[in-house]
Structure formats: C-alpha cells, structure tokens
Amino acid sequence: MFSAEDDEHGKPHPGAYLRAAAALGASPDECIVIEDSLNGVLAGVSAQMTVVAVPETADRCDPHFAIASQVLESLKDLDTSVLGAYVSRGSQDATWASRTTLTGTARTGSQK
C-alpha cells in the first residue's frame, strides 16, 4: 500500500499514485484512482490517471470535483460496471489490481 503521508510533498502532488503505478508495472493511463478529497482528485488528475471521486456529503456540490472522470455519491455505487468502463487492459486482473492498490491512498476506513 502507498500513502501520500509517506511522500515528501503529499497531495495534491501525484507522487504516491505514480509510485503505486510503477510498483504495479502499469502506466498511469492503465490506473484508476478512487478518491474522496479534492487534493486526492488533483493528485490523480496530475498523475494522468482516471479518477473516480466519491466526495464527502458536504463537498458534493463543490464544482472542482468536475475534473474527475466520474463523481459518485457513495462507494456503494462503485462496481465493476463503473470500473470496467475505464480499465484499458480489459481484464479482471487489471480491474482488481487498480482497485486494490490505488485505493490504499484514499481514506478507505469509511464506507460511505
């Protein structure tokens, strides 16, 4: 797992996402970022990755989240049909690797 807390610059610097992609042996365009914070969305976009934003309820109206590829109201809305639309490799392994590795940089403790 990679965390921006371990990075010299932190978010919105894309370093944590780029390190995760390199560890997977994937290019940024093969990765999906799942984020709940605007700084995390900015980091994912800066890393040139597909970004799915799941903002906190109070932040959902913030127009800045529009830079994400998709904005969801809840993690419950995140399923293989959402992920599958963005996975360029097209395999279940790519979907699983992108989802489990890169989600680690977002706050996954809350199941909105």
For each residue, the residues with C-beta under 8 A, 3 or more apart:
1: 101 104 105
2: 6 16 17 19 20 23 101 104 105
3: 6 7 16 104 105
4: 7 10 11 13 15 16 40 43 105
5: 10
6: 2 3 16
7: 3 4 10 11 13 15 16 19
8: 15
9: 13 15
10: 4 5 7 13
11: 4 7 16 37 39 40 42 43
12: 38 39 40 42 43 46
13: 4 7 9 10 16 43 46
14: 17 18 43 44 46 47
15: 4 7 8 9 18 19 43
16: 2 3 4 6 7 11 13 19 20 43 105
17: 2 14 20 21 28 31 33 43 44 47 49 102 105
18: 14 15 21 22 28 47
19: 2 7 15 16 22 23
20: 2 16 17 23 24 31 101 102 104 105
21: 17 18 24 26 27 28 30 31 47 49 102
22: 18 19 25
23: 2 19 20 101
24: 20 21 31 97 98 101
25: 22
26: 21 30 31 94 97 98
27: 21 30 31
28: 17 18 21 31 47 48 49
29: 48 49 50 88
30: 21 26 27 87 88 89 94 98
31: 17 20 21 24 26 27 28 47 49 50 98 102
32: 49 50 51 52 83 86 87 98 99 102
33: 17 40 41 43 44 47 49 50 51 52 102 105 106
34: 52 54 75 78 99 102 103 106
35: 40 41 43 44 51 52 53 54 68 105 106
36: 40 53 54 55 56 106 107 110 112
37: 11 40 41 55 106 107
38: 12 41 42 55 59 62 64 65
39: 11 12 42 43
40: 4 11 12 33 35 36 37 43 44 105 106
41: 33 35 37 38 44 45 51 53 64 65 67 68
42: 11 12 38 39 45 46 67
43: 4 11 12 13 14 15 16 17 33 35 39 40 46 47
44: 14 17 33 35 40 41 47 49 50 51 68
45: 41 42 48 49 51 67 68
46: 12 13 14 42 43
47: 14 17 18 21 28 31 33 43 44
48: 28 29 45
49: 17 21 28 29 31 32 33 44 45 102
50: 29 31 32 33 44 69 86
51: 32 33 35 41 44 45 67 68 69 70
52: 32 33 34 35 68 69 70 71 72 78 82 83 86
53: 35 36 41 65 68 70 71 72
54: 34 35 36 71 72 73 74 75 77 78 112
55: 36 37 38 59 60 62 65 71
56: 36 59 60 112
57: 60 112
58:
59: 38 55 56 62 65
60: 55 56 57 65 71 73
61:
62: 38 55 59 65
63: 66
64: 38 41 67
65: 38 41 53 55 59 60 62 68 71
66: 63 71
67: 41 42 45 51 64
68: 35 41 44 45 51 52 53 65 71
69: 50 51 52 86
70: 51 52 53 82 86
71: 52 53 54 55 60 65 66 68
72: 52 53 54 75 77 78 82
73: 54 60 77
74: 54 77 78 112
75: 34 54 72 78 111 112
76: 111 112
77: 54 72 73 74 82
78: 34 52 54 72 74 75 82 83
79: 82 83
80: 83 84 95
81: 84 85
82: 52 70 72 77 78 79 85 86
83: 32 52 78 79 80 86 87 95 98 99
84: 80 81 87 95
85: 81 82
86: 32 50 52 69 70 82 83
87: 30 32 83 84 90 91 94 95 98
88: 29 30 94
89: 30 93 94
90: 87 94
91: 87 94 95
92: 95 96
93: 89 96 97
94: 26 30 87 88 89 90 91 97 98
95: 80 83 84 87 91 92 98 99
96: 92 93 99 100
97: 24 26 93 94 100 101
98: 24 26 30 31 32 83 87 94 95 101 102
99: 32 34 83 95 96 102 103
100: 96 97 103 104
101: 1 2 20 23 24 97 98 104
102: 17 20 21 31 32 33 34 49 98 99 105
103: 34 99 100 106 108
104: 1 2 3 20 100 101 108
105: 1 2 3 4 16 17 20 33 35 40 102
106: 33 34 35 36 37 40 103
107: 36 37 110
108: 103 104
109:
110: 36 107
111: 75 76
112: 36 54 56 57 74 75 76
